[in-house]
Amino acid sequence: MTGPWDHNVLLVDHRRAPARPGWQLEEADAAAVHAHRQLRRRAFVEDQGLFAGTDLDDTDADPRAVVLVARGADGTVLGGVRLAPADAGAADVGWWTGSRLVVAPGSAPGMGPALVAAACARAEQAGALRFDATVQDRYTGLFTRLGWQVVGPAAVGGRPHTAMTWPIGRLAALARTTKSPLGGLLAGLRSADGGLGGPGFVGDDGAPVPGTDVVAACDAILPSMVERDPEWAGWCGVLVNVNDLSAMGAAPVGLLDSVGARDASFAARLVAGLCAGSAAWGVPVLGGHTQIGVPAALSVTALGRTDRPVPASGGRPGQRVRLTADLGGGWRPGATGRQWDSTTGRTTAQLQQLGSVVARTAPAAAKDVSMAGLVGTLGMLAEASGCGAVLDVAAVPRPAAATVGDWFTCFPGSAFLTTDAPDRAVAPAGPATTGTCGELVPGSGVRLRWPDGSTTPALIGPVTGLGASRPPEESP
């Protein structure tokens, strides 16, 4: 006899384990790679005749290639898919392809889509910002339902295929979460005379103080970072503010800090990091405010001087984009893929030479790479300049230890984007590397240009919503 509770869909019997498929996905070992190749041969060579003799190619010899397999309960490999950098003989520039998707006849439904989804996730984990596949036309609908986008017609072995791409939204997501609310949030501040930096400097890394040669900058450190690593937070409080002044071409003259801590011991760790950074850059902490018995917090204000501040809004279509970045150092422990530490191992002379590169170059526009990452920062510079940008992915200076996806989205320590005429070179920057890696173009947003000459969208439209920031003589 059943009662009303037996049919109540709001109730779940947690005593019953959910049904599990009779297979699982995993990254293949050598034996599983061999089994996948046997499945491939039967499907693509013997049954379909897409390849003559063998379907093995250069990708199979690439040590960076990854094979994901579906393994049955008895250990049998029932399906698999291969993914790897697009060019087996070149450096990994964040462009990967998936191929050789195969499922044994009679296998359980859902295995193919699961392998495709796993390949997408694994490519993004490898730092890919572009993931392509050439799909038999009969499977185009399946890939479309999984979120893939059609690029155009293709052919393999004389058979019709479709070139498709998986839309990786990592760059846009970072810009959206860190910067997109700013235009609406700060609109009221802009109405005051000189608000948000004034004409020509709205949204810049620092703000020229009207009637003086002083540039002011201010940054708050993420509370979670302050709590987790207070010494590093104190160091970064100096680093990010000095970077802001440097991007404006200003020489730093002093800092003010605001410290919150649960007790004196924790405050001492924060102050120790501030002291170390102050000594490293040779910039004194002039004063500030310290409060004990409150949640961990740190913000720092920096003051610098220049009679020729460099705006982010000075870019124009046709100018070249250059990145100057210190590629030394490595990932901060506990922040792999998010925070690159290039500064703690440098001398004061090296830090000051890199910090003065914008002032000595005097480019048309400049911005330091910060929370929005390389692409998001380029998008903000382009937005302030009233144009768009194209970034040459393979030409971006990058440390060998960082994937393209991580480097384009991380906080890179000390890195500056500048734009100027093609014949204007960047001044020597000490330990840093400079590369010309794109150009400003009419329009808006940022596109990535790949080694095959194609471009893909990275950011659609403005980043902050603050709009173009024109000096008075250029305003309509």
C-alpha positions in Angstrom: 0.0 0.0 0.0 1.4 3.4 -0.9 0.7 6.7 0.7 0.8 10.3 -0.4 4.5 10.7 0.7 5.6 8.1 -1.8 4.7 10.4 -4.7 6.0 13.6 -3.3 8.6 14.9 -5.8 10.1 17.3 -3.2 11.4 14.4 -1.1 14.7 12.7 -1.9 15.7 9.4 -0.3 19.3 10.0 0.4 19.8 6.4 1.5 19.8 5.4 -2.1 23.0 6.0 -3.9 22.5 7.6 -7.3 22.8 5.4 -10.3 26.3 5.5 -11.8 27.2 4.8 -15.4 29.0 1.6 -16.1 32.1 3.6 -17.3 34.3 6.5 -16.1 36.5 9.1 -17.7 40.2 9.4 -17.0 43.4 10.6 -18.5 45.0 7.8 -20.4 48.1 6.0 -19.4 50.3 4.4 -22.1 48.2 1.2 -22.3 45.0 3.2 -22.7 46.6 5.4 -25.4 47.3 2.2 -27.3 43.8 1.0 -26.8 42.4 4.3 -28.0 44.6 4.1 -31.2 43.1 0.6 -31.9 39.6 2.0 -31.6 40.6 4.9 -33.9 42.1 2.5 -36.5 39.0 0.4 -36.6 36.7 3.4 -36.9 38.6 5.8 -39.2 40.7 3.5 -41.3 38.9 0.2 -41.6 35.2 1.2 -41.3 35.0 4.7 -42.6 38.1 4.8 -44.9 38.9 8.4 -43.9 42.6 7.5 -43.8 44.7 5.1 -45.9 46.7 2.6 -43.8 46.9 4.6 -40.6 45.4 7.7 -38.9 48.6 8.4 -36.9 50.0 11.9 -37.4 52.4 14.4 -35.9 50.1 15.1 -32.9 50.6 11.5 -31.7 54.3 12.2 -31.4 53.8 15.5 -29.5 54.6 14.9 -25.8 52.1 17.6 -24.9 49.2 15.7 -26.4 46.6 14.4 -23.9 44.2 11.5 -24.4 41.1 11.1 -22.4 39.4 7.7 -22.3 36.1 6.2 -21.2 36.9 3.0 -19.3 34.3 0.3 -18.6 33.8 -1.4 -15.2 36.0 -4.2 -16.3 38.8 -1.8 -17.4 38.1 -2.0 -21.1 38.7 1.3 -23.0 35.3 2.0 -24.7 36.1 5.4 -26.2 38.5 8.3 -26.2 39.4 11.7 -27.5 42.8 13.4 -28.2 43.7 17.0 -27.6 46.9 19.0 -28.1 48.4 22.3 -29.2 47.4 23.1 -32.7 50.9 23.0 -34.1 52.9 19.9 -33.0 56.2 21.5 -34.0 55.7 25.0 -32.4 55.4 26.5 -29.0 52.1 26.3 -27.2 50.4 29.7 -27.7 47.1 28.7 -26.1 45.6 27.3 -29.3 44.6 23.7 -28.9 42.6 21.3 -31.1 40.5 18.2 -30.3 40.5 15.2 -32.6 40.1 11.4 -32.9 36.9 11.3 -30.9 35.7 7.6 -31.0 33.3 5.4 -29.1 33.2 1.6 -29.5 30.0 0.3 -31.2 27.3 -0.7 -28.7 28.6 1.5 -25.9 26.3 3.2 -23.5 24.7 6.5 -24.7 26.1 9.7 -23.4 29.8 8.6 -23.6 30.6 10.7 -26.7 29.2 14.0 -25.2 30.9 13.3 -21.9 34.3 12.9 -23.7 33.7 16.2 -25.6 32.8 18.1 -22.4 35.8 16.6 -20.6 38.1 17.6 -23.5 36.8 21.2 -23.3 37.5 21.4 -19.6 41.0 19.8 -20.0 42.0 22.3 -22.7 41.0 25.2 -20.6 43.0 23.7 -17.7 46.0 23.6 -20.0 45.7 27.3 -20.5 44.0 27.3 -23.9 42.2 30.4 -25.1 41.1 28.8 -28.4 39.9 25.2 -28.8 39.0 23.9 -32.2 37.8 20.7 -33.8 37.0 19.4 -37.3 33.7 17.5 -36.9 32.0 15.1 -39.3 28.9 16.8 -40.6 26.6 14.2 -39.0 27.8 15.2 -35.5 27.6 19.0 -36.0 24.2 19.0 -34.2 25.6 17.2 -31.2 28.5 19.7 -30.9 26.2 22.6 -31.3 23.9 21.4 -28.5 27.0 21.1 -26.3 27.7 24.8 -27.0 30.2 24.7 -29.8 30.1 27.2 -32.6 30.3 26.6 -36.4 33.3 28.3 -38.1 32.8 26.9 -41.6 33.0 24.0 -44.0 36.0 21.6 -44.0 37.0 18.3 -45.5 38.9 15.3 -44.1 39.8 12.4 -46.4 37.6 13.9 -49.1 34.5 13.7 -46.8 32.5 16.8 -45.7 33.3 18.1 -42.2 32.6 21.2 -40.3 35.2 23.4 -38.5 34.0 24.2 -35.1 35.2 26.1 -32.0 34.5 25.9 -28.3 33.9 29.5 -26.9 36.3 30.0 -24.0 35.0 32.9 -21.9 37.8 33.2 -19.4 39.0 36.6 -20.5 35.6 38.2 -20.7 34.5 36.7 -17.3 37.5 38.3 -15.6 36.9 41.7 -17.1 33.2 41.4 -16.3 33.7 40.5 -12.6 36.5 43.0 -11.9 35.7 46.1 -14.0 32.3 46.1 -15.8 30.3 47.7 -12.9 32.6 50.7 -12.7 30.8 53.0 -15.1 27.5 52.9 -13.4 28.9 52.9 -9.9 31.2 55.9 -10.3 29.0 58.1 -12.5 28.1 60.4 -9.7 31.8 61.1 -8.9 32.5 62.1 -12.5 30.1 65.1 -12.3 32.4 67.1 -10.0 35.1 69.3 -11.6 38.2 67.1 -11.8 36.2 64.1 -10.8 37.8 60.7 -11.6 40.9 62.4 -12.9 39.3 65.0 -15.0 39.2 65.3 -18.8 41.9 63.1 -20.5 42.5 61.0 -17.3 39.2 59.5 -16.4 39.7 55.9 -15.2 43.5 56.2 -15.3 45.9 54.4 -12.9 46.5 57.6 -11.1 44.9 61.1 -10.9 46.7 64.3 -11.5 46.0 66.8 -8.7 44.7 70.0 -10.3 47.1 72.9 -10.2 50.1 70.8 -9.3 52.6 68.3 -10.7 51.4 65.7 -8.2 49.8 62.4 -9.2 47.9 60.4 -6.6 47.0 56.7 -6.7 45.2 54.4 -4.3 44.7 50.7 -4.1 43.1 48.3 -1.6 44.4 44.8 -1.3 41.9 41.9 -1.3 40.9 41.1 2.3 41.2 37.4 1.7 44.8 38.0 0.5 45.5 40.2 3.6 44.2 37.5 5.9 46.0 34.6 4.1 49.4 36.2 3.5 49.9 39.5 5.3 53.5 40.0 4.6 52.9 39.5 0.8 49.9 41.8 1.1 52.0 44.6 2.6 54.6 44.1 -0.2 51.9 44.3 -2.8 50.4 47.4 -1.3 53.6 49.1 -2.2 54.0 47.3 -5.6 50.6 48.1 -7.0 50.7 51.7 -6.1 54.2 52.3 -7.4 53.1 50.5 -10.6 50.1 52.9 -10.9 52.4 56.0 -10.6 54.9 54.4 -13.0 52.2 53.9 -15.6 51.5 57.7 -15.4 55.2 58.5 -15.9 55.4 59.8 -12.3 58.3 59.3 -9.9 57.0 58.1 -6.5 57.7 60.4 -3.5 55.8 58.8 -0.7 53.0 56.4 0.6 50.2 56.6 3.1 48.7 53.4 4.5 45.5 52.3 6.2 45.9 49.1 8.2 43.2 47.0 9.9 44.1 43.9 12.0 42.6 41.6 14.6 45.6 42.1 16.9 49.0 43.7 17.2 50.8 40.5 16.1 48.9 40.4 12.8 49.3 44.1 12.3 53.1 43.6 12.7 53.2 41.2 9.8 51.3 43.6 7.6 53.6 46.4 8.5 56.7 44.2 7.9 55.6 43.7 4.3 55.0 47.4 3.9 58.5 48.1 5.3 60.1 45.6 3.0 58.4 47.1 0.0 59.1 50.6 1.0 62.8 49.8 1.3 62.9 47.8 -1.9 61.5 50.7 -4.0 63.1 53.4 -2.0 59.8 55.1 -1.3 59.0 56.2 2.3 55.7 55.6 4.1 54.9 59.1 5.2 52.1 58.2 7.6 48.6 56.7 7.7 46.2 55.0 10.1 46.3 51.7 12.0 43.4 50.1 13.8 43.5 47.0 16.0 40.6 44.7 16.8 39.0 44.8 13.3 38.9 42.5 10.3 42.1 42.4 8.3 42.3 45.2 5.7 44.9 47.2 3.9 44.8 50.1 1.5 47.7 52.3 0.4 47.8 55.7 -1.2 50.8 56.8 -3.3 52.0 60.3 -4.3 54.3 60.9 -7.2 55.4 63.8 -9.4 55.6 64.5 -13.1 55.0 67.6 -15.2 54.0 65.3 -18.2 51.5 62.6 -16.9 51.0 59.9 -19.5 47.2 59.1 -19.9 45.6 55.8 -20.9 43.4 57.8 -23.3 46.2 58.8 -25.7 45.9 55.8 -27.9 44.7 56.1 -31.5 44.0 53.6 -34.3 47.2 52.6 -36.0 49.4 52.8 -32.9 51.3 49.7 -32.0 50.7 47.9 -28.7 53.8 47.0 -26.7 54.1 45.0 -23.4 57.0 45.5 -21.1 57.1 42.9 -18.4 59.5 41.3 -16.0 59.4 37.6 -16.8 61.7 36.6 -13.9 60.6 35.0 -10.7 57.7 32.6 -10.5 54.2 31.9 -9.1 53.6 33.1 -5.6 53.2 30.0 -3.4 49.5 29.3 -2.9 48.6 31.5 -5.9 49.7 29.5 -8.9 48.1 30.8 -12.1 46.9 34.0 -10.3 49.9 36.0 -8.9 53.3 36.1 -10.6 56.1 37.3 -8.3 58.7 39.0 -10.3 59.7 41.7 -7.8 60.9 40.1 -4.5 64.2 38.9 -6.1 65.1 42.3 -7.7 67.4 45.0 -6.4 66.3 48.5 -5.8 68.1 49.7 -8.9 66.4 47.1 -11.1 62.9 48.0 -9.6 63.5 51.7 -10.1 64.7 51.3 -13.7 61.7 49.2 -14.6 59.4 51.7 -12.8 60.7 54.6 -14.8 60.3 53.0 -18.2 57.1 54.9 -19.0 58.6 58.2 -18.0 61.7 57.7 -20.1 59.7 56.4 -23.1 56.9 59.1 -23.0 54.5 57.0 -25.1 51.1 58.2 -26.3 49.3 56.0 -23.8 50.2 53.6 -21.0 48.6 51.5 -18.4 49.9 48.9 -15.9 48.6 45.4 -16.0 46.5 44.7 -12.9 43.4 42.9 -11.7 41.7 42.7 -15.1 44.7 40.9 -16.5 46.6 41.6 -19.7 43.6 41.6 -22.1 41.2 43.4 -19.7 43.8 46.1 -19.1 44.3 46.5 -22.9 40.6 46.7 -23.2 40.5 49.6 -20.7 43.2 51.5 -22.5 41.4 51.1 -25.8 38.1 52.1 -24.2 39.7 55.3 -22.7 41.2 56.0 -26.1 37.9 55.6 -28.0 39.0 52.6 -30.1 39.5 48.8 -30.1 42.6 46.6 -30.0 44.0 43.5 -31.6 46.5 41.4 -29.6 49.0 39.1 -31.3 48.9 36.1 -29.0 52.2 34.6 -30.1 54.1 37.9 -29.8 53.2 38.6 -26.1 56.3 38.2 -23.9 55.6 35.4 -21.5 57.5 33.3 -18.9 58.0 29.7 -19.8 56.4 28.6 -16.5 53.1 30.3 -17.3 50.4 29.1 -19.8 48.9 31.6 -22.1 45.5 31.4 -20.3 47.2 32.0 -16.9 49.5 34.8 -18.1 46.7 36.7 -19.8 44.5 36.7 -16.7 47.0 36.8 -13.8 48.5 39.7 -11.8 51.9 39.7 -13.5 54.0 41.6 -10.9 55.4 44.5 -12.9 54.1 44.8 -16.5 53.1 47.9 -18.5 51.1 48.3 -21.7 52.1 51.2 -23.9 50.9 52.4 -27.3 52.6 54.7 -29.8 53.6 55.2 -33.4 55.3 52.1 -35.1 58.7 53.8 -35.1 58.7 54.8 -31.4 60.7 52.3 -29.3 60.3 51.6 -25.6 63.3 52.7 -23.4 65.5 50.0 -21.8 63.6 48.5 -18.8 66.3 46.8 -16.8 65.3 43.2 -16.2 62.1 43.4 -18.2 61.4 42.2 -21.7 59.5 44.4 -24.2 57.6 43.0 -27.2 55.4 44.6 -29.9 52.3 42.5 -29.7 49.4 44.2 -31.4 47.8 47.5 -32.6 44.9 49.8 -31.8 42.1 49.7 -34.4 38.8 51.5 -35.0 35.8 50.1 -33.1 35.8 48.7 -29.6 36.7 45.7 -27.6 39.7 43.4 -28.0 40.3 40.6 -30.5 43.1 37.9 -30.3 45.1 37.3 -33.5 46.5 33.8 -33.9 49.4 32.4 -35.9 47.1 31.3 -38.8 46.1 35.0 -39.2 42.5 34.5 -37.9 41.1 36.5 -35.1 38.7 35.6 -32.3 36.8 37.9 -29.9 38.2 38.3 -26.4 36.2 41.3 -25.1 33.1 42.5 -26.8 32.8 46.3 -26.4 33.8 48.5 -23.5 35.3 47.0 -20.3 34.3 49.6 -17.6 31.5 51.7 -19.1 33.5 54.8 -18.3 33.8 55.5 -22.0 36.4 57.5 -23.9 38.4 60.0 -21.9 39.4 62.9 -24.1 41.5 65.9 -23.1 39.6 69.2 -23.4 41.1 70.2 -26.8 39.8 66.9 -28.3 36.3 66.9 -26.8 33.4 67.4 -29.2 
